Amino acid sequence: MKYVGVKQVIKAVENDEVSTVYVGDDAEPHVIAPLLKLCEEKNIEVKHIVTMEALGEMAKVDVKSAAAAE
C-alpha cells in the first residue's frame, strides 16, 4: 500500500493519486464516512477488508489501520 491512515488516504484521493481505497469494516463509521463520501464523488473503487488489523497487515504496518490506498 502506498498510503496508510484515513488522513493520508483522504489527501491522496483529493490529489487524484490513488485508484483503489481499502477500509476496515470494523472502523468507526464517523471516521471513515468522509473518506467513503469522497471516494464516491471521485469514482474511486472502495474495497472492504474484514478488520482493521487485517488491513494493517496487508499494508505491512505494525498497527491496525482504518484505511489504506494504492
N, CA, C, O and CB atoms as a CASP TS submission, in Angstrom:
PFRMAT TS
TARGET T0000
AUTHOR 0000-0000-0000
METHOD Language model
MODEL 1
PARENT N/A
ATOM      1  N   MET     1       0.845  -1.174   0.000  1.00  0.00           N
ATOM      2  CA  MET     1       0.000   0.000   0.000  1.00  0.00           C
ATOM      3  C   MET     1       0.892   1.241   0.000  1.00  0.00           C
ATOM      4  O   MET     1       1.924   1.298   0.670  1.00  0.00           O
ATOM      5  CB  MET     1      -0.962  -0.004   1.221  1.00  0.00           C
ATOM      6  N   LYS     2       0.470   2.188  -0.747  1.00  0.00           N
ATOM      7  CA  LYS     2       1.240   3.420  -0.854  1.00  0.00           C
ATOM      8  C   LYS     2       0.866   4.421   0.246  1.00  0.00           C
ATOM      9  O   LYS     2       1.717   5.184   0.703  1.00  0.00           O
ATOM     10  CB  LYS     2       1.028   4.049  -2.228  1.00  0.00           C
ATOM     11  N   TYR     3      -0.401   4.421   0.670  1.00  0.00           N
ATOM     12  CA  TYR     3      -0.883   5.353   1.689  1.00  0.00           C
ATOM     13  C   TYR     3      -1.596   4.563   2.778  1.00  0.00           C
ATOM     14  O   TYR     3      -2.353   3.637   2.489  1.00  0.00           O
ATOM     15  CB  TYR     3      -1.832   6.426   1.072  1.00  0.00           C
ATOM     16  N   VAL     4      -1.347   4.936   4.033  1.00  0.00           N
ATOM     17  CA  VAL     4      -1.975   4.253   5.162  1.00  0.00           C
ATOM     18  C   VAL     4      -2.466   5.306   6.147  1.00  0.00           C
ATOM     19  O   VAL     4      -1.762   6.267   6.459  1.00  0.00           O
ATOM     20  CB  VAL     4      -0.980   3.258   5.852  1.00  0.00           C
ATOM     21  N   GLY     5      -3.692   5.104   6.631  1.00  0.00           N
ATOM     22  CA  GLY     5      -4.295   6.045   7.569  1.00  0.00           C
ATOM     23  C   GLY     5      -5.316   6.920   6.867  1.00  0.00           C
ATOM     24  O   GLY     5      -5.125   7.319   5.718  1.00  0.00           O
ATOM     25  N   VAL     6      -6.396   7.212   7.560  1.00  0.00           N
ATOM     26  CA  VAL     6      -7.506   7.940   6.957  1.00  0.00           C
ATOM     27  C   VAL     6      -7.068   9.303   6.426  1.00  0.00           C
ATOM     28  O   VAL     6      -7.410   9.663   5.300  1.00  0.00           O
ATOM     29  CB  VAL     6      -8.627   8.114   7.968  1.00  0.00           C
ATOM     30  N   LYS     7      -6.310  10.072   7.228  1.00  0.00           N
ATOM     31  CA  LYS     7      -5.905  11.415   6.790  1.00  0.00           C
ATOM     32  C   LYS     7      -5.035  11.350   5.539  1.00  0.00           C
ATOM     33  O   LYS     7      -5.228  12.127   4.604  1.00  0.00           O
ATOM     34  CB  LYS     7      -5.149  12.141   7.915  1.00  0.00           C
ATOM     35  N   GLN     8      -4.080  10.427   5.520  1.00  0.00           N
ATOM     36  CA  GLN     8      -3.197  10.292   4.363  1.00  0.00           C
ATOM     37  C   GLN     8      -3.972   9.856   3.121  1.00  0.00           C
ATOM     38  O   GLN     8      -3.725  10.346   2.019  1.00  0.00           O
ATOM     39  CB  GLN     8      -2.080   9.289   4.663  1.00  0.00           C
ATOM     40  N   VAL     9      -4.907   8.933   3.313  1.00  0.00           N
ATOM     41  CA  VAL     9      -5.694   8.432   2.184  1.00  0.00           C
ATOM     42  C   VAL     9      -6.614   9.533   1.641  1.00  0.00           C
ATOM     43  O   VAL     9      -6.759   9.675   0.427  1.00  0.00           O
ATOM     44  CB  VAL     9      -6.528   7.195   2.610  1.00  0.00           C
ATOM     45  N   ILE    10      -7.227  10.302   2.523  1.00  0.00           N
ATOM     46  CA  ILE    10      -8.078  11.409   2.067  1.00  0.00           C
ATOM     47  C   ILE    10      -7.262  12.378   1.219  1.00  0.00           C
ATOM     48  O   ILE    10      -7.704  12.790   0.146  1.00  0.00           O
ATOM     49  CB  ILE    10      -8.713  12.152   3.273  1.00  0.00           C
ATOM     50  N   LYS    11      -6.078  12.741   1.692  1.00  0.00           N
ATOM     51  CA  LYS    11      -5.207  13.646   0.924  1.00  0.00           C
ATOM     52  C   LYS    11      -4.900  13.070  -0.452  1.00  0.00           C
ATOM     53  O   LYS    11      -4.964  13.776  -1.458  1.00  0.00           O
ATOM     54  CB  LYS    11      -3.894  13.910   1.685  1.00  0.00           C
ATOM     55  N   ALA    12      -4.565  11.780  -0.488  1.00  0.00           N
ATOM     56  CA  ALA    12      -4.211  11.132  -1.747  1.00  0.00           C
ATOM     57  C   ALA    12      -5.401  11.092  -2.700  1.00  0.00           C
ATOM     58  O   ALA    12      -5.234  11.291  -3.903  1.00  0.00           O
ATOM     59  CB  ALA    12      -3.696   9.716  -1.488  1.00  0.00           C
ATOM     60  N   VAL    13      -6.598  10.838  -2.180  1.00  0.00           N
ATOM     61  CA  VAL    13      -7.808  10.827  -3.017  1.00  0.00           C
ATOM     62  C   VAL    13      -8.068  12.231  -3.565  1.00  0.00           C
ATOM     63  O   VAL    13      -8.364  12.400  -4.748  1.00  0.00           O
ATOM     64  CB  VAL    13      -9.045  10.323  -2.205  1.00  0.00           C
ATOM     65  N   GLU    14      -7.953  13.234  -2.694  1.00  0.00           N
ATOM     66  CA  GLU    14      -8.171  14.616  -3.134  1.00  0.00           C
ATOM     67  C   GLU    14      -7.198  15.013  -4.242  1.00  0.00           C
ATOM     68  O   GLU    14      -7.542  15.798  -5.125  1.00  0.00           O
ATOM     69  CB  GLU    14      -8.032  15.576  -1.952  1.00  0.00           C
ATOM     70  N   ASN    15      -5.984  14.470  -4.190  1.00  0.00           N
ATOM     71  CA  ASN    15      -4.958  14.799  -5.184  1.00  0.00           C
ATOM     72  C   ASN    15      -4.933  13.837  -6.367  1.00  0.00           C
ATOM     73  O   ASN    15      -4.005  13.866  -7.176  1.00  0.00           O
ATOM     74  CB  ASN    15      -3.605  14.814  -4.529  1.00  0.00           C
ATOM     75  N   ASP    16      -5.949  12.985  -6.466  1.00  0.00           N
ATOM     76  CA  ASP    16      -6.064  12.019  -7.569  1.00  0.00           C
ATOM     77  C   ASP    16      -4.827  11.135  -7.707  1.00  0.00           C
ATOM     78  O   ASP    16      -4.354  10.886  -8.816  1.00  0.00           O
ATOM     79  CB  ASP    16      -6.307  12.751  -8.876  1.00  0.00           C
ATOM     80  N   GLU    17      -4.306  10.661  -6.571  1.00  0.00           N
ATOM     81  CA  GLU    17      -3.092   9.847  -6.571  1.00  0.00           C
ATOM     82  C   GLU    17      -3.354   8.354  -6.385  1.00  0.00           C
ATOM     83  O   GLU    17      -2.410   7.564  -6.397  1.00  0.00           O
ATOM     84  CB  GLU    17      -2.173  10.324  -5.492  1.00  0.00           C
ATOM     85  N   VAL    18      -4.608   7.949  -6.215  1.00  0.00           N
ATOM     86  CA  VAL    18      -4.914   6.537  -5.951  1.00  0.00           C
ATOM     87  C   VAL    18      -6.029   6.037  -6.856  1.00  0.00           C
ATOM     88  O   VAL    18      -6.840   6.813  -7.360  1.00  0.00           O
ATOM     89  CB  VAL    18      -5.306   6.338  -4.482  1.00  0.00           C
ATOM     90  N   SER    19      -6.050   4.733  -7.047  1.00  0.00           N
ATOM     91  CA  SER    19      -7.119   4.129  -7.844  1.00  0.00           C
ATOM     92  C   SER    19      -8.012   3.216  -7.012  1.00  0.00           C
ATOM     93  O   SER    19      -9.154   2.945  -7.384  1.00  0.00           O
ATOM     94  CB  SER    19      -6.525   3.346  -9.001  1.00  0.00           C
ATOM     95  N   THR    20      -7.483   2.742  -5.877  1.00  0.00           N
ATOM     96  CA  THR    20      -8.248   1.850  -5.015  1.00  0.00           C
ATOM     97  C   THR    20      -8.028   2.233  -3.554  1.00  0.00           C
ATOM     98  O   THR    20      -6.902   2.489  -3.129  1.00  0.00           O
ATOM     99  CB  THR    20      -7.850   0.375  -5.258  1.00  0.00           C
ATOM    100  N   VAL    21      -9.121   2.269  -2.795  1.00  0.00           N
ATOM    101  CA  VAL    21      -9.066   2.548  -1.369  1.00  0.00           C
ATOM    102  C   VAL    21      -9.583   1.317  -0.634  1.00  0.00           C
ATOM    103  O   VAL    21     -10.559   0.693  -1.051  1.00  0.00           O
ATOM    104  CB  VAL    21      -9.897   3.824  -1.001  1.00  0.00           C
ATOM    105  N   TYR    22      -8.920   0.981   0.457  1.00  0.00           N
ATOM    106  CA  TYR    22      -9.311  -0.144   1.301  1.00  0.00           C
ATOM    107  C   TYR    22      -9.728   0.402   2.658  1.00  0.00           C
ATOM    108  O   TYR    22      -9.042   1.254   3.222  1.00  0.00           O
ATOM    109  CB  TYR    22      -8.149  -1.182   1.444  1.00  0.00           C
ATOM    110  N   VAL    23     -10.844  -0.081   3.184  1.00  0.00           N
ATOM    111  CA  VAL    23     -11.282   0.343   4.512  1.00  0.00           C
ATOM    112  C   VAL    23     -11.562  -0.887   5.375  1.00  0.00           C
ATOM    113  O   VAL    23     -12.043  -1.912   4.891  1.00  0.00           O
ATOM    114  CB  VAL    23     -12.545   1.244   4.417  1.00  0.00           C
ATOM    115  N   GLY    24     -11.252  -0.758   6.649  1.00  0.00           N
ATOM    116  CA  GLY    24     -11.548  -1.822   7.604  1.00  0.00           C
ATOM    117  C   GLY    24     -13.007  -1.744   8.008  1.00  0.00           C
ATOM    118  O   GLY    24     -13.480  -0.690   8.433  1.00  0.00           O
ATOM    119  N   ASP    25     -13.714  -2.837   7.882  1.00  0.00           N
ATOM    120  CA  ASP    25     -15.147  -2.835   8.185  1.00  0.00           C
ATOM    121  C   ASP    25     -15.446  -2.587   9.661  1.00  0.00           C
ATOM    122  O   ASP    25     -16.568  -2.219  10.008  1.00  0.00           O
ATOM    123  CB  ASP    25     -15.758  -4.149   7.767  1.00  0.00           C
ATOM    124  N   ASP    26     -14.455  -2.782  10.536  1.00  0.00           N
ATOM    125  CA  ASP    26     -14.692  -2.536  11.954  1.00  0.00           C
ATOM    126  C   ASP    26     -14.235  -1.139  12.392  1.00  0.00           C
ATOM    127  O   ASP    26     -14.198  -0.841  13.586  1.00  0.00           O
ATOM    128  CB  ASP    26     -13.983  -3.589  12.782  1.00  0.00           C
ATOM    129  N   ALA    27     -13.894  -0.297  11.434  1.00  0.00           N
ATOM    130  CA  ALA    27     -13.530   1.091  11.753  1.00  0.00           C
ATOM    131  C   ALA    27     -14.780   1.852  12.183  1.00  0.00           C
ATOM    132  O   ALA    27     -15.892   1.533  11.760  1.00  0.00           O
ATOM    133  CB  ALA    27     -12.853   1.791  10.528  1.00  0.00           C
ATOM    134  N   GLU    28     -14.583   2.858  13.026  1.00  0.00           N
ATOM    135  CA  GLU    28     -15.702   3.688  13.467  1.00  0.00           C
ATOM    136  C   GLU    28     -16.322   4.378  12.247  1.00  0.00           C
ATOM    137  O   GLU    28     -15.606   5.011  11.470  1.00  0.00           O
ATOM    138  CB  GLU    28     -15.235   4.743  14.528  1.00  0.00           C
ATOM    139  N   PRO    29     -17.627   4.265  12.071  1.00  0.00           N
ATOM    140  CA  PRO    29     -18.282   4.859  10.901  1.00  0.00           C
ATOM    141  C   PRO    29     -18.008   6.356  10.734  1.00  0.00           C
ATOM    142  O   PRO    29     -17.830   6.824   9.610  1.00  0.00           O
ATOM    143  CB  PRO    29     -19.764   4.638  10.993  1.00  0.00           C
ATOM    144  N   HIS    30     -17.971   7.111  11.835  1.00  0.00           N
ATOM    145  CA  HIS    30     -17.738   8.556  11.718  1.00  0.00           C
ATOM    146  C   HIS    30     -16.312   8.868  11.259  1.00  0.00           C
ATOM    147  O   HIS    30     -16.043   9.963  10.764  1.00  0.00           O
ATOM    148  CB  HIS    30     -18.012   9.243  13.057  1.00  0.00           C
ATOM    149  N   VAL    31     -15.408   7.912  11.421  1.00  0.00           N
ATOM    150  CA  VAL    31     -14.024   8.120  11.000  1.00  0.00           C
ATOM    151  C   VAL    31     -13.873   7.940   9.488  1.00  0.00           C
ATOM    152  O   VAL    31     -13.178   8.714   8.829  1.00  0.00           O
ATOM    153  CB  VAL    31     -13.092   7.154  11.741  1.00  0.00           C
ATOM    154  N   ILE    32     -14.527   6.916   8.950  1.00  0.00           N
ATOM    155  CA  ILE    32     -14.353   6.619   7.523  1.00  0.00           C
ATOM    156  C   ILE    32     -15.423   7.229   6.622  1.00  0.00           C
ATOM    157  O   ILE    32     -15.273   7.231   5.401  1.00  0.00           O
ATOM    158  CB  ILE    32     -14.338   5.139   7.324  1.00  0.00           C
ATOM    159  N   ALA    33     -16.502   7.747   7.210  1.00  0.00           N
ATOM    160  CA  ALA    33     -17.593   8.312   6.394  1.00  0.00           C
ATOM    161  C   ALA    33     -17.124   9.402   5.438  1.00  0.00           C
ATOM    162  O   ALA    33     -17.505   9.375   4.267  1.00  0.00           O
ATOM    163  CB  ALA    33     -18.671   8.874   7.296  1.00  0.00           C
ATOM    164  N   PRO    34     -16.309  10.367   5.887  1.00  0.00           N
ATOM    165  CA  PRO    34     -15.866  11.404   4.934  1.00  0.00           C
ATOM    166  C   PRO    34     -15.044  10.816   3.783  1.00  0.00           C
ATOM    167  O   PRO    34     -15.143  11.277   2.646  1.00  0.00           O
ATOM    168  CB  PRO    34     -15.036  12.471   5.663  1.00  0.00           C
ATOM    169  N   LEU    35     -14.243   9.808   4.082  1.00  0.00           N
ATOM    170  CA  LEU    35     -13.441   9.154   3.041  1.00  0.00           C
ATOM    171  C   LEU    35     -14.341   8.432   2.049  1.00  0.00           C
ATOM    172  O   LEU    35     -14.138   8.540   0.840  1.00  0.00           O
ATOM    173  CB  LEU    35     -12.441   8.163   3.667  1.00  0.00           C
ATOM    174  N   LEU    36     -15.318   7.708   2.538  1.00  0.00           N
ATOM    175  CA  LEU    36     -16.228   6.979   1.644  1.00  0.00           C
ATOM    176  C   LEU    36     -16.998   7.938   0.747  1.00  0.00           C
ATOM    177  O   LEU    36     -17.196   7.663  -0.437  1.00  0.00           O
ATOM    178  CB  LEU    36     -17.208   6.122   2.455  1.00  0.00           C
ATOM    179  N   LYS    37     -17.433   9.066   1.312  1.00  0.00           N
ATOM    180  CA  LYS    37     -18.152  10.068   0.518  1.00  0.00           C
ATOM    181  C   LYS    37     -17.255  10.633  -0.574  1.00  0.00           C
ATOM    182  O   LYS    37     -17.681  10.783  -1.719  1.00  0.00           O
ATOM    183  CB  LYS    37     -18.671  11.204   1.417  1.00  0.00           C
ATOM    184  N   LEU    38     -16.018  10.944  -0.221  1.00  0.00           N
ATOM    185  CA  LEU    38     -15.070  11.482  -1.188  1.00  0.00           C
ATOM    186  C   LEU    38     -14.791  10.476  -2.301  1.00  0.00           C
ATOM    187  O   LEU    38     -14.717  10.848  -3.472  1.00  0.00           O
ATOM    188  CB  LEU    38     -13.766  11.873  -0.493  1.00  0.00           C
ATOM    189  N   CYS    39     -14.636   9.209  -1.939  1.00  0.00           N
ATOM    190  CA  CYS    39     -14.399   8.168  -2.946  1.00  0.00           C
ATOM    191  C   CYS    39     -15.581   8.053  -3.893  1.00  0.00           C
ATOM    192  O   CYS    39     -15.400   7.865  -5.097  1.00  0.00           O
ATOM    193  CB  CYS    39     -14.134   6.815  -2.273  1.00  0.00           C
ATOM    194  N   GLU    40     -16.780   8.165  -3.359  1.00  0.00           N
ATOM    195  CA  GLU    40     -17.974   8.102  -4.207  1.00  0.00           C
ATOM    196  C   GLU    40     -17.993   9.280  -5.182  1.00  0.00           C
ATOM    197  O   GLU    40     -18.297   9.112  -6.363  1.00  0.00           O
ATOM    198  CB  GLU    40     -19.260   8.098  -3.341  1.00  0.00           C
ATOM    199  N   GLU    41     -17.669  10.461  -4.684  1.00  0.00           N
ATOM    200  CA  GLU    41     -17.662  11.654  -5.537  1.00  0.00           C
ATOM    201  C   GLU    41     -16.617  11.554  -6.646  1.00  0.00           C
ATOM    202  O   GLU    41     -16.830  12.038  -7.757  1.00  0.00           O
ATOM    203  CB  GLU    41     -17.402  12.900  -4.694  1.00  0.00           C
ATOM    204  N   LYS    42     -15.478  10.917  -6.330  1.00  0.00           N
ATOM    205  CA  LYS    42     -14.380  10.854  -7.295  1.00  0.00           C
ATOM    206  C   LYS    42     -14.332   9.532  -8.063  1.00  0.00           C
ATOM    207  O   LYS    42     -13.390   9.280  -8.813  1.00  0.00           O
ATOM    208  CB  LYS    42     -13.067  11.067  -6.584  1.00  0.00           C
ATOM    209  N   ASN    43     -15.348   8.692  -7.874  1.00  0.00           N
ATOM    210  CA  ASN    43     -15.410   7.389  -8.553  1.00  0.00           C
ATOM    211  C   ASN    43     -14.193   6.513  -8.268  1.00  0.00           C
ATOM    212  O   ASN    43     -13.659   5.875  -9.176  1.00  0.00           O
ATOM    213  CB  ASN    43     -15.541   7.595 -10.049  1.00  0.00           C
ATOM    214  N   ILE    44     -13.758   6.482  -7.023  1.00  0.00           N
ATOM    215  CA  ILE    44     -12.640   5.643  -6.604  1.00  0.00           C
ATOM    216  C   ILE    44     -13.203   4.339  -6.054  1.00  0.00           C
ATOM    217  O   ILE    44     -14.120   4.348  -5.232  1.00  0.00           O
ATOM    218  CB  ILE    44     -11.751   6.367  -5.538  1.00  0.00           C
ATOM    219  N   GLU    45     -12.657   3.232  -6.505  1.00  0.00           N
ATOM    220  CA  GLU    45     -13.103   1.923  -6.029  1.00  0.00           C
ATOM    221  C   GLU    45     -12.751   1.757  -4.558  1.00  0.00           C
ATOM    222  O   GLU    45     -11.632   2.054  -4.140  1.00  0.00           O
ATOM    223  CB  GLU    45     -12.469   0.790  -6.866  1.00  0.00           C
ATOM    224  N   VAL    46     -13.725   1.276  -3.768  1.00  0.00           N
ATOM    225  CA  VAL    46     -13.508   1.010  -2.349  1.00  0.00           C
ATOM    226  C   VAL    46     -13.652  -0.483  -2.114  1.00  0.00           C
ATOM    227  O   VAL    46     -14.659  -1.088  -2.482  1.00  0.00           O
ATOM    228  CB  VAL    46     -14.505   1.815  -1.459  1.00  0.00           C
ATOM    229  N   LYS    47     -12.631  -1.072  -1.494  1.00  0.00           N
ATOM    230  CA  LYS    47     -12.686  -2.491  -1.140  1.00  0.00           C
ATOM    231  C   LYS    47     -12.741  -2.593   0.378  1.00  0.00           C
ATOM    232  O   LYS    47     -11.991  -1.925   1.090  1.00  0.00           O
ATOM    233  CB  LYS    47     -11.452  -3.279  -1.718  1.00  0.00           C
ATOM    234  N   HIS    48     -13.636  -3.435   0.855  1.00  0.00           N
ATOM    235  CA  HIS    48     -13.829  -3.600   2.289  1.00  0.00           C
ATOM    236  C   HIS    48     -13.030  -4.799   2.794  1.00  0.00           C
ATOM    237  O   HIS    48     -13.108  -5.898   2.246  1.00  0.00           O
ATOM    238  CB  HIS    48     -15.324  -3.770   2.619  1.00  0.00           C
ATOM    239  N   ILE    49     -12.264  -4.554   3.851  1.00  0.00           N
ATOM    240  CA  ILE    49     -11.472  -5.591   4.496  1.00  0.00           C
ATOM    241  C   ILE    49     -12.139  -5.868   5.838  1.00  0.00           C
ATOM    242  O   ILE    49     -12.586  -4.939   6.510  1.00  0.00           O
ATOM    243  CB  ILE    49      -9.956  -5.160   4.667  1.00  0.00           C
ATOM    244  N   VAL    50     -12.209  -7.132   6.232  1.00  0.00           N
ATOM    245  CA  VAL    50     -12.987  -7.526   7.406  1.00  0.00           C
ATOM    246  C   VAL    50     -12.589  -6.775   8.674  1.00  0.00           C
ATOM    247  O   VAL    50     -13.459  -6.328   9.422  1.00  0.00           O
ATOM    248  CB  VAL    50     -12.839  -9.003   7.636  1.00  0.00           C
ATOM    249  N   THR    51     -11.290  -6.630   8.925  1.00  0.00           N
ATOM    250  CA  THR    51     -10.867  -5.943  10.146  1.00  0.00           C
ATOM    251  C   THR    51      -9.751  -4.937   9.862  1.00  0.00           C
ATOM    252  O   THR    51      -9.037  -5.037   8.864  1.00  0.00           O
ATOM    253  CB  THR    51     -10.400  -6.961  11.193  1.00  0.00           C
ATOM    254  N   MET    52      -9.624  -3.975  10.762  1.00  0.00           N
ATOM    255  CA  MET    52      -8.535  -3.008  10.651  1.00  0.00           C
ATOM    256  C   MET    52      -7.191  -3.702  10.856  1.00  0.00           C
ATOM    257  O   MET    52      -6.183  -3.305  10.272  1.00  0.00           O
ATOM    258  CB  MET    52      -8.713  -1.866  11.675  1.00  0.00           C
ATOM    259  N   GLU    53      -7.184  -4.731  11.682  1.00  0.00           N
ATOM    260  CA  GLU    53      -5.951  -5.490  11.900  1.00  0.00           C
ATOM    261  C   GLU    53      -5.491  -6.161  10.605  1.00  0.00           C
ATOM    262  O   GLU    53      -4.309  -6.110  10.263  1.00  0.00           O
ATOM    263  CB  GLU    53      -6.157  -6.548  13.002  1.00  0.00           C
ATOM    264  N   ALA    54      -6.415  -6.785   9.893  1.00  0.00           N
ATOM    265  CA  ALA    54      -6.082  -7.429   8.621  1.00  0.00           C
ATOM    266  C   ALA    54      -5.611  -6.392   7.597  1.00  0.00           C
ATOM    267  O   ALA    54      -4.702  -6.657   6.810  1.00  0.00           O
ATOM    268  CB  ALA    54      -7.301  -8.205   8.074  1.00  0.00           C
ATOM    269  N   LEU    55      -6.226  -5.229   7.613  1.00  0.00           N
ATOM    270  CA  LEU    55      -5.825  -4.160   6.694  1.00  0.00           C
ATOM    271  C   LEU    55      -4.421  -3.668   7.028  1.00  0.00           C
ATOM    272  O   LEU    55      -3.622  -3.413   6.127  1.00  0.00           O
ATOM    273  CB  LEU    55      -6.827  -2.989   6.750  1.00  0.00           C
ATOM    274  N   GLY    56      -4.118  -3.535   8.307  1.00  0.00           N
ATOM    275  CA  GLY    56      -2.774  -3.153   8.720  1.00  0.00           C
ATOM    276  C   GLY    56      -1.734  -4.156   8.244  1.00  0.00           C
ATOM    277  O   GLY    56      -0.656  -3.779   7.784  1.00  0.00           O
ATOM    278  N   GLU    57      -2.068  -5.437   8.358  1.00  0.00           N
ATOM    279  CA  GLU    57      -1.157  -6.489   7.885  1.00  0.00           C
ATOM    280  C   GLU    57      -0.972  -6.403   6.369  1.00  0.00           C
ATOM    281  O   GLU    57       0.141  -6.548   5.863  1.00  0.00           O
ATOM    282  CB  GLU    57      -1.692  -7.887   8.277  1.00  0.00           C
ATOM    283  N   MET    58      -2.077  -6.165   5.647  1.00  0.00           N
ATOM    284  CA  MET    58      -1.987  -6.025   4.186  1.00  0.00           C
ATOM    285  C   MET    58      -1.092  -4.858   3.801  1.00  0.00           C
ATOM    286  O   MET    58      -0.348  -4.924   2.823  1.00  0.00           O
ATOM    287  CB  MET    58      -3.382  -5.836   3.576  1.00  0.00           C
ATOM    288  N   ALA    59      -1.176  -3.778   4.591  1.00  0.00           N
ATOM    289  CA  ALA    59      -0.410  -2.570   4.309  1.00  0.00           C
ATOM    290  C   ALA    59       1.026  -2.670   4.834  1.00  0.00           C
ATOM    291  O   ALA    59       1.833  -1.760   4.648  1.00  0.00           O
ATOM    292  CB  ALA    59      -1.105  -1.360   4.921  1.00  0.00           C
ATOM    293  N   LYS    60       1.325  -3.791   5.491  1.00  0.00           N
ATOM    294  CA  LYS    60       2.659  -4.037   6.048  1.00  0.00           C
ATOM    295  C   LYS    60       3.054  -3.001   7.093  1.00  0.00           C
ATOM    296  O   LYS    60       4.183  -2.511   7.102  1.00  0.00           O
ATOM    297  CB  LYS    60       3.689  -4.053   4.936  1.00  0.00           C
ATOM    298  N   VAL    61       2.102  -2.673   7.979  1.00  0.00           N
ATOM    299  CA  VAL    61       2.382  -1.818   9.131  1.00  0.00           C
ATOM    300  C   VAL    61       2.065  -2.608  10.394  1.00  0.00           C
ATOM    301  O   VAL    61       1.273  -3.550  10.365  1.00  0.00           O
ATOM    302  CB  VAL    61       1.553  -0.488   9.073  1.00  0.00           C
ATOM    303  N   ASP    62       2.682  -2.223  11.488  1.00  0.00           N
ATOM    304  CA  ASP    62       2.533  -2.975  12.733  1.00  0.00           C
ATOM    305  C   ASP    62       1.360  -2.534  13.585  1.00  0.00           C
ATOM    306  O   ASP    62       1.284  -2.886  14.762  1.00  0.00           O
ATOM    307  CB  ASP    62       3.776  -2.864  13.533  1.00  0.00           C
ATOM    308  N   VAL    63       0.448  -1.772  13.012  1.00  0.00           N
ATOM    309  CA  VAL    63      -0.720  -1.294  13.749  1.00  0.00           C
ATOM    310  C   VAL    63      -1.981  -1.526  12.927  1.00  0.00           C
ATOM    311  O   VAL    63      -1.919  -1.769  11.722  1.00  0.00           O
ATOM    312  CB  VAL    63      -0.572   0.204  14.102  1.00  0.00           C
ATOM    313  N   LYS    64      -3.120  -1.447  13.597  1.00  0.00           N
ATOM    314  CA  LYS    64      -4.391  -1.517  12.876  1.00  0.00           C
ATOM    315  C   LYS    64      -4.530  -0.272  12.020  1.00  0.00           C
ATOM    316  O   LYS    64      -3.986   0.783  12.344  1.00  0.00           O
ATOM    317  CB  LYS    64      -5.598  -1.655  13.857  1.00  0.00           C
ATOM    318  N   SER    65      -5.262  -0.406  10.927  1.00  0.00           N
ATOM    319  CA  SER    65      -5.480   0.756  10.052  1.00  0.00           C
ATOM    320  C   SER    65      -6.922   0.778   9.583  1.00  0.00           C
ATOM    321  O   SER    65      -7.462  -0.235   9.137  1.00  0.00           O
ATOM    322  CB  SER    65      -4.517   0.728   8.835  1.00  0.00           C
ATOM    323  N   ALA    66      -7.540   1.950   9.690  1.00  0.00           N
ATOM    324  CA  ALA    66      -8.916   2.106   9.226  1.00  0.00           C
ATOM    325  C   ALA    66      -8.994   2.230   7.715  1.00  0.00           C
ATOM    326  O   ALA    66     -10.010   1.894   7.106  1.00  0.00           O
ATOM    327  CB  ALA    66      -9.552   3.318   9.872  1.00  0.00           C
ATOM    328  N   ALA    67      -7.895   2.723   7.103  1.00  0.00           N
ATOM    329  CA  ALA    67      -7.902   2.932   5.658  1.00  0.00           C
ATOM    330  C   ALA    67      -6.494   2.841   5.086  1.00  0.00           C
ATOM    331  O   ALA    67      -5.505   3.134   5.758  1.00  0.00           O
ATOM    332  CB  ALA    67      -8.521   4.287   5.318  1.00  0.00           C
ATOM    333  N   ALA    68      -6.435   2.428   3.832  1.00  0.00           N
ATOM    334  CA  ALA    68      -5.193   2.376   3.086  1.00  0.00           C
ATOM    335  C   ALA    68      -5.551   2.542   1.615  1.00  0.00           C
ATOM    336  O   ALA    68      -6.710   2.398   1.225  1.00  0.00           O
ATOM    337  CB  ALA    68      -4.411   1.036   3.347  1.00  0.00           C
ATOM    338  N   ALA    69      -4.545   2.846   0.807  1.00  0.00           N
ATOM    339  CA  ALA    69      -4.836   3.043  -0.626  1.00  0.00           C
ATOM    340  C   ALA    69      -3.594   2.759  -1.460  1.00  0.00           C
ATOM    341  O   ALA    69      -2.461   2.784  -0.977  1.00  0.00           O
ATOM    342  CB  ALA    69      -5.340   4.486  -0.894  1.00  0.00           C
ATOM    343  N   GLU    70      -3.858   2.490  -2.729  1.00  0.00           N
ATOM    344  CA  GLU    70      -2.763   2.312  -3.690  1.00  0.00           C
ATOM    345  C   GLU    70      -3.167   2.884  -5.022  1.00  0.00           C
ATOM    346  O   GLU    70      -2.389   2.839  -5.975  1.00  0.00           O
ATOM    347  CB  GLU    70      -2.381   0.826  -3.839  1.00  0.00           C
TER
END
